[in-house]
Amino acid sequence: MHEPSRRIPYRTWPGALAVLLAIAAYVGGLIFWDRHTPASRPLPEGDTVAVGQARFVPVDGWEMDVSRSRAGQSLMLFKGSHKFLVTVGQWAGGPDGPMLRQQRLMERGQGLSIEGDVSDFVTSWGLQGKTFAYYGSKLAGRFWQVVDLQRKSVVQVDAYGADDGLDEALEDARAMLDSMDLEAPQ
Amino acid sequence: MNQPIFEKDASPWPVGTDSFFQPRRAAFWVLAALIVNGLFYTLHLFFMGVRVVPVTALLGLVVWGVYTLVFVQVFRTLDLLEQHPPEAFVLAFAWGGMGAVYFSAPANIAIQSLCAKLVSPEFVAVWGPAVAGPITEEFLKLAGVVLLVLVARNQFQTYLSVLIVGAMTGLGFQVTENLVHTVNASMHFPLENQVAPVFINLLTRGLLSGLWSHAAYTTIASFGIAWFLLHPEKRLPVRIGVAFLCFALAWAMHFVWNSPFLEDLFDGGYGEMAVLLMVKGIPVLIAAGLFWRMAARENGTYLHALAAYFVPERELIQDDEWVRLGAPMQRYKVRAPAEDAAAARAAAAHPQGRHLRARRPDAAPRGGGAAAARAARTADRRAALSAAQPTTWIR
């Protein structure tokens, strides 16, 4: 039945506390569960892995991080604190690709610094692209980009991690990049 | 026509409503603190967008800001903003756009990550948004509606008063999500063009999806809260059950929207995508429309009861006015020309004061907030008028 509204005093703290606890339990519980569920998936030794049209042979000791890999779009491998991320996207622009945008993202968005100039690279399979090194307060890394004008796509490879052991990780990353081609069946 | 159903002086507490600024209520501070927390997060995201894709971020802000104003204008035209004072809508919008967004981001990431770990990355690529988005986002948006109800419970006397707050919360979420998505899309756009992503997103997320998005889902879920709140005479399990059912319906519609259902039947072109979005979205719009209709009818009954309480002399209210109290569209039809005429008169009388909006002469009393005061003023006016011109009023 309808009543005219009346100014009846009431307490809100039990309800407010219940809402707060429900949010904390839901969000906190999910984060806790996620952090305590292992994300690694071992890769078969010597086998090729593919993401989009890019495929390569992982170096021994690297495992796949399934929680940060997206089928057909990105693949993240990790070894200790070091990551190797391959991302495949569309690109309908010029041969330099979204390099400037990536640098802006790193410098202005993530607070990283670009080290030296952008340089060209060619792999033994004939992949050509551009690369640069970067560093931040807690990590450093190297970024490679290959633009495939025919397929209107761009492949970006990002290897990064803590300074400790980074040289070895970058060597592994170069080996994986060297094994990469863009002929994976779609 | 509805008869008076209030029992006068049945309660010792004074008739009136609380404001939404309640520094002595815990719910107010919880709501405010979580909104401010979300504000910092949203600003951080936005300014990162400004640094990386400045044209997209700033143009997106303008475009989605205008988009918000269009929705608000529609709500205003339908008399829905009369339900509460402006601060209620500001708080609801801010909760949706800041408070809820802040918590939904890590929760959605965690669910998708868990799905990848427990099932596979392939499963996440297809079903991730459907599994994560609906449960998290509907729950968090609704939490804000509950907090707002706690802040000023006596402002919520009708279904409509709860539904409009739910819709505004959903709109806030929708607009912030769209802005963030626009900026992200620009960062991965296949051209060095920062303008196109804004308009593509406006077309796909705003125009083709906007009517059956978060505002509609939260409207549906809020109906359960309204029913729970306004039916204290029912048993608690029944009230909880209705609230749960409305939440489940909102979740299900959101789930279907985010899922890949029917996508195989359409190709990737814009034309077919528009058809797909409409096929998926129109049922949501119909469902939300039915809830609005039910709420509008109940609001009419409430306004009749309110008018009968404050103006017991039924003959003081003309029959057509009485009918219009329960029919928002009829009120609008009468009000719009009257407003225009009043504005024209005001402009003629005060050419330099055109910006001053003439108050509508035939508006209904507010559904909740200021209903008592306004209806009382109306009663005073009616009494004075009837004394002066009895023959034109009394039938």
Interface residues (C-beta under 8 A of the other chain):
Chain A: M1 H2 E3 P4 S5 R6 R7 I8 Y10 R11 T12 W13 G15 A16 L17 V19 L20 A22 I23 Y26 V27 L30 I31 W33 D34 T37 P38 A39 V66 S67 R68 S69 R70 A71 G72 Q73 G89 Q90 W91 A92 G93 G94 P98 L100 R101 R104 L105 R108 G109 K152
Chain B: I5 F6 A10 S11 W13 P14 V15 G16 T17 D18 Q22 R25 A26 A27 F28 W29 V30 L31 L34 M48 R51 V52 V53 F103 P106 A107 I109 A110 I111 Q112 S113 L114 A116 K117 L118 S120 P121 E122 V124 A125 T136 F139 L140 A143 V146 L147 L150 V151 R153 N154 Q155 Q157 M187 H188 P190 L191 E192 E233 T301 Y302 A305 L306 Y309 G368 A371 A372
